[in-house]
Every structure is written in C-alpha cells, then in structure tokens.
C-alpha cells in the first residue's frame, strides 16, 4: 500500500482514464509506481519520463542493454526491488539474464565487457559516497578507454534510478512479481519511457 | 562539452522547483539542488537523500497527522530525490572539469 493515500486512490481525469487501461495492458492490478507516475503527471511523471527516455533510449555511447544494466545494478545497490526487477529484466533480454545477474552481483564483473567492468565500480561509488570520487577514479576510467562523454552518459543512466529508487523506497511502492516485471519490460521495450 | 542528458535532468529539476505546487518554490528549489532544509520536512528529505529505505509508515503518518498535506509530502519527496541526483551530477561534472584543467588532487 502506497504511504500517501491520495496516490493510492488516484486523482484527476488522466489517472481515472489510464488506470484501467494500464491494468488491461499488464493483465494485473496497476503497478504501484505507475500510480505514482500518473499522480500529478506534469510535476513528476512526465519530466522524469522524458529524462528516462533520453538517458536509457536516446542516442548514446552505451547500448540500451548496458544502460538498463546500470539502472538495474544501482537499484539493487539502493535496495529498490521494484526498479531492480524491471531494469534487470530488460537488461537481461539484451545481454542475457545470467550475464546481468553476474555483473550486478559482482560475480563476473567483466561478463558484459571491459568497458562495463570499468564503469560499474565508479557508479557504485558515486551512489554510495558522491563526495569521495576523485581524480584517481577518472584516471582509471580513462585508462580503460572511456572518455568524459562515456562517463557522463553512464552516470545519467544511474542518476535516473537514484531518483526513482528514492521515490519508490520512500513512498512504500511494492515490487512487482515476475509476471508483472516481464510485462512491464515488454511494454517499456516497445514504447519507451516518455509516456 | 554540452551534456544533452544533463539538460533533461535540469529540466526535471526546474519543473519540480518552479511548477505550481503547495510547498514554497524556494524550499523545493533548495531540495532539488541537494541542500538541506530545517524542520520535520527536512528530516524526511534527509532520509530520502540517504536512499529512502529508512522512511517508515509511521514517519509519513506523523507528518500527515502534524498537518502537512499529502501534496506537501509528495513534493518534498520528489524534490529531495531529484536533489540527490543533481548533487551527484555536480560532483562528476566538477571532477571531470578539474581533471581536464589538470588541477592538482
């Protein structure tokens, strides 16, 4: 149950019209985070969706699967089961589920390639101790062949989830089950995030 | 170097800070730029900035019982979450700029 009853109930025409449609698409009750995105859509749902579309689907130096992997592992790091479930599912469809599992849990850091292996520790460090990143981190990334643009793009994929994880965790959004994750992944792969 | 993704994040931060809402714009602006605010909402914002896992049902219920509206709480949560990202982006941008200039560590 979402901790703000007004979001649980929904408010406004958009919410009233779209909730049943989303339920039909997912074939299950509407996921909690979709309720959050529909609530005061122009205040949060729309601008965060545009940011998400740009950083996870727009032109970039990293593949969609790699960017989704960054989102999934940051979500795991932030203990956000909702976001981890769906972003790891999407990443797994592009990169293979075992690869994503092994990279995200640190079992095979190079499983998705040397570039991913180089950036993952930096993203974790940035998540945990943003005031502790330093020139040594950047030097390691540069020596692994990543330039500033590569670094910034990966950082943005992580930052999107830094935002969503906090909203989800704070508002008590419930994680989706495996079926919902699969359906959400298919939906987001087809339609993207700018909805 | 232009960072098109950064423009989108700043657009989100600007909307959260400047759109019509119930929490004063200067408070939302402070939160969305990663600054702390005083009081009970400040305590919530601090927990959000720390990841949100420390927030309990009771924390939110207490704020509502104290007279804060659900919209105020929602705006505070979103602004503090955006602030956590803005703060991290600023740290990376400053670090990359410093490395480009060759500043001593």
Interface residues (C-beta under 8 A of the other chain):
Chain A: X3 X4 X5 X6 X7 X39 X40 X42 X43 X44 X47 X48 X50 X51 X54 X55 X58 X78 X79 X126 X127 X130 X131 X133 X134 X135 X136 X137 X138 X139 X148 X149 X151 X152 X153 X155 X156 X159 X160 X162 X163 X164 X165 X166 X167 X168 X169 X170 X171 X172
Chain B: X1 X3 X4 X5 X6 X8 X9 X11 X12 X15 X16 X19 X21 X44 X47 X48 X49 X51 X52 X53 X55 X57 X60 X61 X70 X71 X73 X74 X75 X77 X78 X80 X81 X82 X84 X85 X87 X88 X89 X91 X92 X93 X95 X96 X98 X99 X100 X103 X105
